[in-house]
Amino acid sequence: MNPRQRRGVLLMVLSVGLAIAVFLGVATYVDSVNRRVGPMVTVYQATADLNAFSQLTADRVEAVEVPAQWTDEASRLTVQDIEGRTIAVPLSAGSRVTMDILVPPSDLNPNEREVAINVDAVTGIAGRVRPGDRVDVYAVFSEVPGLANQSRILVRNVRVVSVGGTQQVEQRETGEIQDVIPVTMALVPQDALAVTYASTFAEQVRLIGLPAGTTQDREGEINQFDADQLGGEAIIDEGFQP
């Protein structure tokens, strides 16, 4: 083997050694990154801006692989967990879908109906009420033809199904923006009609919290209150024509 051949062999050996060193360096780096990042899991995120109470469909969410250490149990969902479900709060594009923002599946009895109303975020107790709580529904009527100006109990001991996030709506009469919280309740059909009417025509609809886990005798409670109870005279729109 002449000197030129020996140099060629030496260069080949050095090249192989350098390649092995580079490979080991890259493998070590990748292993280090994997140890820091950890295993990957699948999460789902919104593909576009979604309003509260939007239904999740295949074209509205996409699967994304992220390190498990950057997630929590609520975000590790499957397609079956989210397909057809409704979100309780608005989602912006790219936001992650988590279990705590999904409206619970309906558990209505055969004689119940779900009714959603907007409750004032300031004067109502919507910030405190939670799914499963029991409430009374009060309405305040002041400018409804044929009705006295009064506050009235519409329904007693109603089960709250779900509570949405705060939204802003425009008031019909004044055009002012009002902060409201959508609350869904389980009602029998007749009560559902009463609450729906009040949410449209009453000046205010309020939820009145009840003690948890107790059954009370409520026979002595009055159902309505107007100026008569204050020593005045209840005002009725005389121009009402049924």
DADA-V687842 format. One record per run of one state. SS is the DSSP state (~ for helix, > for strand, _ for the rest). FROM is the first residue (numbers start at 1). LEN is the number of residues. If there is no record, write none. Layout:
SS&FROM&LEN / SS&FROM&LEN
This chain:
_&1&2 / ~&3&35 / _&38&2 / >&40&7 / _&47&3 / >&50&1 / _&51&4 / >&55&1 / _&56&5 / >&61&7 / ~&68&3 / _&71&2 / ~&73&3 / _&76&3 / ~&79&4 / _&83&3 / >&86&2 / _&88&3 / >&91&1 / _&92&4 / >&96&1 / _&97&2 / ~&99&3 / >&102&1 / _&103&10 / >&113&8 / _&121&13 / >&134&8 / _&142&8 / >&150&21 / _&171&6 / >&177&11 / _&188&1 / ~&189&13 / _&202&2 / >&204&6 / _&210&14 / >&224&3 / ~&227&4 / _&231&12
